[in-house]
Amino acid sequence: MTYILDTDVKFLPGVGPKRAELLQKELNISTFGDLLYHFPFRYVDKTRIYAVCEVSEDLPYVLLKGKIVGFREITTTQKRLIALFTDGTGSIELVWFKGISFIQKNLHAGSVYTIFGKPTSFNGKLNIVHPELEDMVKVEGQITSGIQAVYSSTERLKDMGLGTRAISRLQSTLLGMALTKVEETLPPYIVEANRFVSLGEALLNIHFPQSPELLKKAQDRLKFEELFYVQLSILRTRTKRIKAGNGFRFEQVGELFNHFFYHNLPFELTTAQKRVIKEIRADTGSGRQMNRLLQGDVGSGKTMVALMCMLIATDNGFQSCIMAPTEILATQHFKSMAELLHDMSVSVALLTGSTKKPERRALLEKALRGDIHILVGTHALIEDAVQFRRLGLVVIDEQHRFGVAQRGKLWEKSEHPPHILVMTATPIPRTLAMTLYGDLDVSVIDELPPGRKPIKTVHFFDSKRDRVFGFMREQIAAGRQVYVVYPLIRESEKMDYKNLQDGWETITQAFPAPQYRVCMVHGKLKNDEKEAAMQEFARGAAHIMVATSVIEVGVNVPNASVMVIESAERFGLAQLHQLRGRVGRGAEQSFCILMSGVKLSSDSRHRISMMCSTNDGFQIAEADLKLRGPGDLEGTMQSGVAFDLRIANLGTDGKILEYARRFAERVLDDDPLLSDGKNELLLKTLGKLKSGAKDYSVIS
């Protein structure tokens, strides 16, 4: 027998096949359960009914209850319909400019209605334009609430009559049919321990709050449950991986590592780098497969840590590979590693989409024989033709640019799961890390190499451009180089932002040849053209690089001391921070200049202010999460469960998340396999969440 929440939504009265098809396309609602878990995103308080005599235009919104006395239609400058509404204490006009025929057909003089809207004044008379109305006779028998839910919808749905009020009516119908048949999803001991309301009561009050207190209880219950199951799945996966103990064991720190440490290391490691290498060394020597996330701001030395760990793998007879998201970054890694290892018997090779066929064939043969110790590459590494003799360590750089399924293909190139090190220069807020990477061990490089000076960030409006150009000339005269970054490549008719072509013309006019050399880089250039321009800038032959955010990763020019970001309001906080990290890589003072128009939204002002006030990537990441929300967590979560958070918000529900994780830890400490009868429901619910998801639990 089909569980009622698994019923196709087309069978709900008021939906039908056409609306069901549109609900699926627009909101991914296919079943009764999908609709019931389509939660409101805000609420309008309609608990107080005002008397008409209390109403003034100063009030934001009012709810009135009374009768429509009569209608009159005016067809002078603009056709409009006016109804006179009274509750016995006074009268107010209701005005419609649209949908007049519908209003005339459906509203009747003498009937009792509730009216909701914003009071305004026109020609000395109070009115409400396009009010919300409910016929008090028609709403009898429906589930209602004075705290009214507001649901997300789309234009296509609204055209089909499925705006927020229609969705609310569908929820009322559904709850009337299904509320007593909804099955509990948390075991009794968890409900009791947390004094939660039942699932049925939570679902009723999330859609039709019977009081503010019951709404809060419903939200607490549903947010906890959502985050609890995310954490339970992640922690259970981690427990399984650790208990499996099937990782390659790197027995020693050998000759190659020691030679590099004492003779080739170009600078002394920071305390944070040393700590992270020790953590990785402990993992790889334990006999368990390592799954570690390495976080560190731009320029903190993550790649050096990765190289030294790959040398440990080589010392123990294993191969390593490092996958980068762009050819530019992969080439940069390869060149810097080859240079650092120039006098050592370590074979480093590069594989990208541009690698020629004869070279590729020879390279693949060497990798299969084990003659290549470290293979650097792009997505080309995951191709089926790429095979290793003994792959022991996989490093993923800028991991957020790869899907978990792509990363999984690297793991499949070894008969036993290799050790996994994923690196990111995008600081991840704690709540997001606990959710996206909760089954990984986390290392953080939280200090920059010695001698680095904090980057000074300033904001200028476009009207101060001449002053900025003067500063750029001063820096170039002092032997420094400058980036100028634009958000768009071609002019957009909809957005009044500086674009690359206009920017190129402006810069080349202000910095004319032959005194100045300007190069340009953007994503639509051919790879060899892009590489040539970047190399020209890297060796100091060009003074200014005009670019799009393609340079966010992949350029390391210590001599560049100025980053000018045009239309800075167009970029998110994380991207602004990444771009700023392109400078500040040498010993000289570096600067980030944020250019913008005068008209800024409050969010844009906040982002720019945050950038000017701190260089701390984690502070910026937390602010970014609160401003933008977490977005889509990932196509596939680390544990293989595609969790779509419907009510919890990682930007604002951090305390609930941490409590849910601690509670999940206690459950698993007590019953690691969830085999106890009291946890049967947990196992069943996890099984439903995991159904259809490929298991990526042993990879990062």
C-alpha positions in Angstrom: 0.0 0.0 0.0 1.4 3.4 -1.0 2.3 5.7 1.8 0.1 8.8 1.5 3.1 11.2 1.2 4.4 9.2 -1.8 1.1 9.8 -3.7 1.4 11.7 -7.0 0.5 15.3 -6.4 -1.8 15.3 -9.5 -4.3 13.4 -7.3 -4.6 16.3 -4.8 -7.9 18.1 -5.3 -7.1 21.5 -7.0 -4.0 20.2 -8.8 -4.7 17.8 -11.7 -2.2 16.7 -14.4 -1.4 20.1 -16.0 -0.7 21.8 -12.7 1.2 18.7 -11.4 3.5 18.8 -14.5 4.2 22.5 -13.9 4.8 22.0 -10.1 7.4 19.4 -11.0 9.2 21.5 -13.6 9.2 24.8 -11.6 9.5 23.6 -7.9 10.4 19.9 -8.2 7.2 19.0 -6.5 6.0 15.5 -7.6 4.4 14.0 -4.5 2.2 14.9 -1.6 5.4 14.8 0.5 7.2 17.2 -1.8 4.3 19.7 -1.4 4.1 19.3 2.3 7.8 19.9 2.7 7.6 23.0 0.4 7.9 25.3 3.4 7.1 29.0 3.6 10.0 31.4 3.4 8.4 34.1 5.5 5.2 34.9 7.3 2.7 37.8 7.5 1.2 38.5 10.9 -2.6 38.8 10.5 -3.5 38.1 14.1 -4.8 41.5 14.8 -8.0 42.7 13.2 -8.2 46.5 13.1 -11.3 48.6 13.3 -11.7 50.9 10.2 -11.8 53.9 12.6 -8.2 52.9 13.8 -6.7 52.9 10.3 -4.3 55.6 9.2 -1.9 55.9 6.2 1.0 55.6 8.7 0.3 51.9 9.4 2.3 49.5 7.2 -0.4 46.8 6.7 -3.8 46.2 8.2 -6.3 43.4 8.5 -10.0 44.4 8.4 -13.2 42.4 8.7 -16.5 43.8 7.4 -18.9 44.1 4.4 -18.7 45.5 0.9 -21.5 48.1 0.6 -21.3 48.7 -3.1 -19.2 49.2 -6.2 -18.6 51.9 -8.7 -16.5 51.9 -11.9 -14.5 54.9 -13.1 -13.3 55.1 -16.7 -11.7 58.6 -17.0 -7.9 58.7 -17.3 -7.4 55.1 -16.1 -10.1 52.5 -15.7 -10.6 51.5 -12.1 -13.1 49.7 -9.8 -13.8 51.1 -6.3 -15.7 49.3 -3.6 -16.9 50.9 -0.3 -16.0 48.7 2.6 -17.3 49.1 6.2 -17.2 47.4 9.6 -19.6 49.7 11.4 -16.9 51.9 12.9 -16.1 53.6 9.6 -15.6 53.0 5.9 -12.6 52.8 3.5 -12.3 52.5 -0.3 -10.9 49.4 -2.0 -9.4 50.1 -5.4 -8.5 47.8 -8.3 -6.8 48.8 -11.6 -6.3 45.3 -12.9 -8.5 42.1 -12.9 -11.6 44.2 -12.7 -13.9 41.7 -14.5 -12.7 38.9 -12.2 -13.4 41.1 -9.1 -16.9 42.1 -10.3 -17.7 38.4 -11.0 -16.5 37.1 -7.6 -17.2 39.8 -5.0 -20.7 40.5 -3.8 -22.1 43.5 -2.0 -23.4 42.5 1.5 -21.0 39.5 1.9 -18.5 39.4 4.8 -14.8 39.6 3.9 -11.4 40.0 5.5 -9.3 42.6 3.8 -5.5 42.8 4.0 -3.4 45.6 2.6 -1.4 48.9 2.9 -3.6 51.9 3.7 -2.9 55.0 1.6 -4.6 58.4 1.1 -5.9 59.9 -2.1 -7.8 63.2 -2.4 -8.2 63.1 1.4 -9.8 59.7 1.5 -8.3 56.4 2.9 -8.1 53.5 0.5 -6.3 50.2 0.0 -5.2 49.4 -3.5 -5.4 45.8 -4.7 -6.2 44.3 -1.3 -6.1 40.6 -0.4 -9.6 39.4 0.3 -11.0 36.2 1.8 -14.7 35.4 1.7 -15.5 34.3 5.3 -18.1 31.8 4.0 -15.7 30.1 1.6 -12.9 29.7 4.2 -15.1 27.8 6.6 -13.8 24.3 6.9 -10.3 25.2 5.7 -7.3 25.2 7.9 -6.3 28.8 8.5 -4.0 30.9 10.6 -3.7 34.5 11.6 0.1 34.2 10.9 -0.1 33.7 7.2 2.6 31.7 5.3 4.2 33.1 2.2 5.5 30.5 -0.3 8.1 30.8 -3.1 6.5 30.5 -6.6 7.4 31.4 -10.1 5.8 33.5 -12.9 4.7 30.4 -14.8 3.0 29.0 -11.7 1.3 32.3 -11.0 0.0 32.4 -14.6 -1.6 29.0 -13.8 -3.2 30.4 -10.6 -0.6 28.9 -8.3 0.7 31.9 -6.4 1.3 31.9 -2.6 -2.4 32.0 -1.7 -3.3 29.1 -4.0 -0.3 27.0 -2.6 -1.6 27.8 0.9 -5.0 26.4 0.0 -3.4 23.3 -1.4 -1.5 22.8 1.8 -4.8 23.2 3.7 -6.4 20.5 1.6 -3.4 18.2 1.9 -3.1 18.5 5.7 -6.8 17.8 6.0 -6.3 14.5 4.1 -2.8 13.5 5.4 -2.2 14.9 8.8 -3.4 11.9 10.8 -1.6 9.5 8.5 1.9 11.2 8.6 4.5 8.7 10.0 6.9 9.9 12.7 10.5 10.3 11.4 12.4 10.5 14.7 12.5 7.8 17.4 10.5 8.5 20.6 13.6 8.8 22.7 14.9 11.7 20.5 11.5 13.4 20.5 11.2 13.1 24.3 14.8 14.1 25.1 14.4 17.3 23.1 10.8 18.0 24.1 9.9 18.2 20.4 6.3 18.5 19.1 5.2 15.5 17.0 5.9 15.6 13.2 2.3 16.1 12.5 2.0 19.1 14.8 5.2 20.6 13.4 3.9 20.3 9.8 0.6 21.8 10.7 2.2 24.8 12.5 4.8 25.4 9.9 2.1 26.0 7.3 -0.7 27.3 9.6 0.9 28.5 12.8 -1.7 28.5 15.6 0.5 30.8 17.6 4.0 32.4 17.4 5.2 29.9 20.1 3.9 26.9 18.1 5.6 28.3 15.0 8.9 28.5 16.8 8.5 24.9 18.1 7.7 23.6 14.6 10.7 25.4 13.1 13.0 24.0 15.9 11.8 20.5 15.4 12.0 20.5 11.6 15.4 22.3 11.4 16.9 19.9 14.0 15.6 16.9 12.1 16.9 18.1 8.7 20.4 18.8 10.1 20.5 15.8 12.4 20.1 13.4 9.5 22.7 15.2 7.4 25.2 14.9 10.3 24.2 11.3 11.1 24.8 10.2 7.6 28.2 12.0 7.4 29.4 10.8 10.8 28.3 7.2 10.1 30.2 7.3 6.8 33.3 8.6 8.6 33.1 5.9 11.3 32.8 3.2 8.6 35.9 4.6 6.7 38.0 4.8 9.9 37.0 1.3 11.0 37.8 -0.2 7.6 41.5 0.7 8.0 42.2 -0.2 4.4 44.6 2.6 3.5 48.1 2.4 2.2 50.7 2.7 4.9 53.5 5.2 4.3 56.1 3.6 6.7 58.8 6.2 6.5 59.9 9.8 6.0 62.8 9.0 3.7 65.7 10.4 1.8 63.8 12.4 -0.8 61.7 14.3 1.8 64.8 15.0 4.0 66.9 16.1 1.1 64.2 18.5 0.0 63.6 19.8 3.5 67.3 20.5 4.2 68.6 21.6 0.8 65.8 22.6 -1.6 63.2 24.3 0.5 63.3 28.0 -0.7 62.0 29.4 2.7 61.5 28.2 6.2 58.1 26.6 6.7 55.6 28.4 8.9 54.5 26.8 12.2 51.1 26.1 10.6 52.6 24.3 7.6 54.7 22.1 9.9 51.6 21.3 11.9 49.7 20.3 8.8 52.5 18.1 7.5 52.6 16.3 10.8 48.8 15.7 10.7 49.1 14.3 7.2 52.1 12.2 8.1 50.1 10.7 11.0 47.2 9.9 8.7 49.3 8.3 6.0 51.3 6.2 8.5 48.2 4.9 10.3 47.1 2.2 7.9 43.8 4.0 7.5 42.8 5.8 4.3 43.3 9.6 4.7 40.5 11.9 3.8 41.6 15.4 4.7 40.6 18.9 3.8 43.3 21.5 3.8 42.1 25.1 4.1 44.4 28.0 3.7 44.2 31.6 2.4 45.7 32.5 -0.9 49.5 32.5 -0.6 49.6 30.5 2.6 51.7 27.7 1.2 49.2 24.8 0.6 51.0 23.7 -2.6 54.3 23.4 -0.8 52.7 21.2 1.9 51.1 19.0 -0.9 54.5 18.7 -2.6 56.3 17.6 0.6 53.5 15.0 1.3 53.9 13.7 -2.3 57.6 13.2 -1.6 56.7 11.1 1.4 54.6 9.0 -1.0 57.5 8.7 -3.4 59.8 7.7 -0.5 57.4 4.8 0.2 57.2 3.6 -3.4 53.9 5.2 -4.3 52.9 7.5 -7.1 51.0 10.8 -6.6 48.9 13.0 -8.7 47.6 16.6 -8.3 44.5 17.8 -10.2 44.0 21.5 -10.8 40.8 23.1 -12.3 42.6 25.0 -15.1 45.4 24.4 -17.5 47.1 27.6 -16.3 47.1 26.5 -12.7 48.2 23.0 -13.6 51.1 24.3 -15.7 52.1 26.7 -12.9 52.2 23.8 -10.4 54.2 21.6 -12.8 56.8 24.3 -13.5 57.3 25.3 -9.9 57.5 21.7 -8.7 60.0 20.8 -11.5 62.1 23.7 -10.6 62.1 22.9 -6.9 63.0 19.3 -7.6 65.5 20.0 -10.4 68.4 18.2 -8.7 66.4 15.2 -7.3 65.6 11.9 -8.8 61.9 12.6 -8.8 60.0 12.4 -12.1 57.3 15.1 -12.5 55.0 15.2 -15.6 52.2 17.3 -16.9 49.0 16.1 -18.5 46.4 18.5 -19.8 43.9 18.7 -22.7 46.6 20.4 -24.7 49.2 17.6 -24.4 50.0 16.3 -27.9 49.1 12.7 -28.8 52.7 11.3 -29.1 53.7 12.9 -25.8 50.5 11.8 -24.2 51.0 8.2 -25.3 54.5 8.1 -23.9 53.4 9.8 -20.7 50.6 7.2 -20.1 53.0 4.3 -20.6 55.4 5.8 -18.0 52.6 6.3 -15.5 51.5 2.7 -15.9 55.1 1.5 -15.5 55.5 3.6 -12.4 58.2 5.8 -13.9 56.4 9.0 -13.2 56.3 9.8 -9.5 54.2 12.9 -9.5 51.6 13.5 -12.3 50.2 17.1 -12.5 47.1 17.7 -14.5 43.6 19.0 -15.2 40.4 17.0 -15.8 42.5 15.0 -18.3 43.7 12.9 -15.3 40.3 11.3 -14.8 40.2 9.9 -18.4 40.0 6.1 -18.5 43.2 5.9 -20.4 45.2 7.3 -17.5 46.3 4.4 -15.3 48.9 4.2 -12.5 51.1 1.3 -11.3 50.7 2.3 -7.6 48.7 5.4 -6.9 49.0 6.2 -3.3 48.1 9.9 -2.9 45.6 12.1 -4.7 45.7 15.9 -4.3 42.8 18.0 -5.5 43.5 21.7 -5.8 40.6 24.2 -5.6 38.4 21.2 -5.0 35.1 23.2 -5.2 35.6 23.3 -8.9 35.3 19.6 -9.3 32.2 17.4 -8.7 32.5 14.5 -6.3 31.8 12.1 -9.1 34.8 13.5 -11.0 37.0 13.1 -8.0 35.7 9.6 -7.5 37.2 8.6 -10.9 40.7 9.3 -9.6 40.0 7.0 -6.6 38.9 4.2 -9.0 42.4 4.2 -10.6 43.8 2.3 -7.6 42.9 -1.2 -6.3 42.8 0.2 -2.8 41.5 3.7 -2.1 44.5 6.1 -2.2 45.0 8.8 0.4 43.0 12.0 -0.5 44.0 15.5 0.2 41.6 18.2 -1.0 42.8 21.8 -0.9 40.9 25.1 -1.0 41.9 28.7 -0.9 38.3 29.7 -0.3 37.9 29.7 3.5 34.8 27.7 4.4 32.7 28.8 7.3 32.5 26.3 10.2 28.8 25.5 9.6 29.3 24.9 5.9 32.4 22.8 6.5 30.6 20.6 9.0 27.9 19.9 6.4 29.8 19.7 3.1 33.0 18.1 4.5 31.8 16.7 7.9 33.3 13.3 7.1 36.7 14.7 6.4 39.5 15.6 8.9 40.3 19.3 8.5 43.6 21.1 8.6 44.0 24.8 8.4 47.0 26.9 7.5 46.2 30.0 9.4 49.3 32.1 8.9 51.1 33.6 5.9 54.9 33.1 5.2 57.2 35.5 7.0 57.9 38.9 5.4 54.4 39.2 3.9 52.7 42.5 4.6 48.9 42.7 4.9 47.3 44.0 1.7 45.8 47.5 2.0 42.3 47.6 0.5 40.6 50.9 -0.4 37.4 51.9 -2.2 37.1 54.6 -4.8 34.1 55.8 -6.8 34.5 56.0 -10.6 34.8 59.8 -10.3 38.3 59.3 -8.7 39.7 57.3 -11.6 42.4 59.9 -12.4 43.7 59.6 -8.9 43.8 55.8 -9.2 45.6 56.1 -12.5 48.2 58.4 -10.9 48.8 55.9 -8.1 49.2 53.1 -10.7 51.9 55.2 -12.5 53.7 55.7 -9.3 53.8 51.9 -8.6 54.9 51.1 -12.1 57.7 53.8 -11.8 58.8 52.0 -8.7 59.1 48.8 -10.7 55.8 47.2 -9.7 53.1 45.6 -11.9 49.3 46.1 -11.8 46.2 43.9 -12.4 43.0 45.6 -13.6 40.0 43.2 -13.4 36.6 43.5 -15.1 33.5 41.5 -14.5 32.3 41.1 -18.1 33.9 40.4 -21.4 31.2 41.9 -23.7 28.9 44.8 -23.1 25.6 43.8 -21.6 22.5 45.8 -22.5 21.0 45.1 -19.1 23.9 45.9 -16.8 25.8 49.3 -16.8 29.1 47.8 -15.8 32.5 48.5 -17.2 33.5 45.7 -19.6 36.8 44.4 -20.8 36.8 46.0 -24.3 36.0 49.4 -23.0 38.5 48.9 -20.1 41.2 47.9 -22.5 40.7 51.1 -24.6 40.7 53.3 -21.4 43.8 51.7 -20.0 45.8 51.8 -23.2 44.9 55.4 -23.7 45.9 56.3 -20.1 49.0 54.2 -20.3 50.2 54.5 -23.9 52.9 52.5 -25.7 55.9 52.5 -25.8 56.2 53.8 -22.3 53.8 51.2 -21.0 53.1 47.7 -22.0 49.6 46.3 -21.4 48.5 42.7 -21.9 45.0 41.2 -21.8 43.7 37.9 -20.5 40.1 36.5 -20.6 38.4 33.1 -20.7 37.6 33.3 -24.5 41.3 33.5 -25.5 42.9 30.4 -26.9 45.0 28.6 -24.4 48.3 29.4 -26.1 47.3 33.1 -26.4 46.3 33.2 -22.7 49.5 31.4 -21.7 51.6 33.8 -23.7 50.0 36.9 -22.1 50.4 35.4 -18.6 54.0 34.5 -19.2 54.6 38.0 -20.5 53.2 39.5 -17.3 54.9 36.9 -15.1 58.4 37.7 -16.4 57.8 41.5 -16.0 57.6 42.4 -19.7 54.1 43.8 -19.3 53.3 46.5 -16.7 49.5 46.1 -16.6 47.4 43.0 -17.1 43.8 43.8 -18.0 41.7 40.7 -17.3 38.4 39.1 -16.2 38.2 37.0 -13.1 39.8 34.2 -15.1 42.9 35.2 -13.1 41.2 34.4 -9.8 43.4 31.2 -9.8 46.5 30.5 -11.7 48.7 33.5 -11.6 51.6 33.9 -9.2 53.5 37.1 -9.8 55.3 38.3 -6.6 56.2 41.6 -8.3 52.5 42.6 -8.9 51.6 45.0 -6.1 48.3 46.5 -7.2 44.9 44.9 -7.9 42.3 47.2 -9.3 38.8 45.6 -9.4 36.4 47.5 -11.6 32.6 47.4 -10.8 33.5 45.8 -7.5 29.8 45.7 -6.6 29.4 43.1 -9.3 31.5 40.5 -7.4 30.7 38.4 -4.4 32.8 38.6 -1.2 34.6 35.3 -1.8 35.6 36.3 -5.3 36.8 39.7 -4.3 38.9 38.1 -1.6 40.3 35.6 -4.1 41.2 38.3 -6.6 42.9 40.4 -3.8 45.0 37.3 -3.1 46.7 37.7 -6.5 48.8 40.5 -5.0 50.7 40.6 -1.7 52.9 37.7 -2.7 56.2 39.6 -2.5 57.9 41.5 0.3 56.7 44.9 -0.9 53.5 46.6 0.3 50.5 45.7 -1.9 47.2 47.3 -2.6 43.7 46.3 -3.6 41.6 49.1 -5.1 37.8 48.5 -5.3 36.2 50.8 -8.0 32.4 51.2 -8.1 29.6 53.5 -9.2 28.0 55.9 -6.7 24.7 54.1 -6.5 25.2 51.0 -4.4 22.8 48.6 -2.8 23.1 48.1 1.0 24.5 44.6 0.3 27.1 46.0 -2.0 28.1 48.6 0.5 28.4 45.9 3.2 30.6 43.8 0.9 32.9 46.6 0.1 33.1 47.8 3.7 34.0 44.2 4.8 36.8 44.0 2.2 38.3 47.3 3.4 38.1 46.3 7.0 39.7 42.9 7.1 42.1 40.5 5.3 40.9 37.5 7.3 39.4 35.0 4.8 37.3 33.2 7.4 35.7 36.4 8.6 34.9 37.2 5.0 33.5 33.7 4.4 31.2 33.9 7.4 29.9 37.3 6.2 29.5 36.0 2.7 27.4 33.0 4.0 25.1 35.4 5.9 24.7 37.7 2.9 24.2 35.1 0.2 23.2 32.0 2.0 24.8 28.6 1.3 23.3 28.2 -2.1 23.3 24.6 -3.5 25.4 22.6 -1.1 26.8 20.4 -3.8 25.4 18.2 -6.5 26.4 15.2 -4.5 27.3 15.4 -0.8 30.4 13.7 0.5 28.4 10.8 1.9 26.5 10.2 -1.4 23.3 11.7 0.0 21.8 14.5 -2.1 20.6 16.7 0.8 18.5 19.7 -0.2 18.0 21.8 2.9 14.4 22.9 2.8 14.1 24.8 6.1 17.5 25.0 7.8 19.9 27.8 6.9 23.6 27.3 7.4 24.1 31.0 7.6 21.8 31.5 10.6 21.2 28.1 12.2 24.7 27.4 13.2 23.8 26.6 16.9 21.1 24.1 15.8 23.6 22.5 13.4 26.3 22.1 16.1 23.7 20.7 18.6 22.4 18.3 15.9 26.0 17.1 15.2 26.7 16.5 18.9 23.5 14.6 19.3 24.3 12.5 16.2 27.7 11.7 17.7 26.1 10.6 20.9 23.8 8.3 19.0 26.6 6.7 17.1 28.9 6.4 20.1 26.1 4.4 21.8 25.2 2.4 18.6 27.7 2.7 15.8 25.8 0.4 13.4 22.3 1.7 14.4 21.4 -2.0 15.0 19.6 -1.3 18.3 15.8 -1.7 17.9 15.3 1.9 19.2 17.2 3.2 16.2 15.4 1.1 13.5 13.6 4.3 12.4 16.9 6.2 12.0 18.2 3.4 9.7 15.0 3.3 7.7 14.9 7.1 7.2 18.6 7.2 6.2 17.9 4.4 3.7 15.2 6.6 2.1 17.6 9.5 1.9 20.3 7.4 0.3 18.1 5.6 -2.2 19.4 6.2 -5.7 22.6 7.9 -4.6 26.0 6.4 -5.6 28.2 5.8 -2.6 31.2 8.2 -2.7 31.8 7.7 1.0 35.5 6.8 0.7 36.4 9.9 -1.3 36.5 13.5 -0.5 
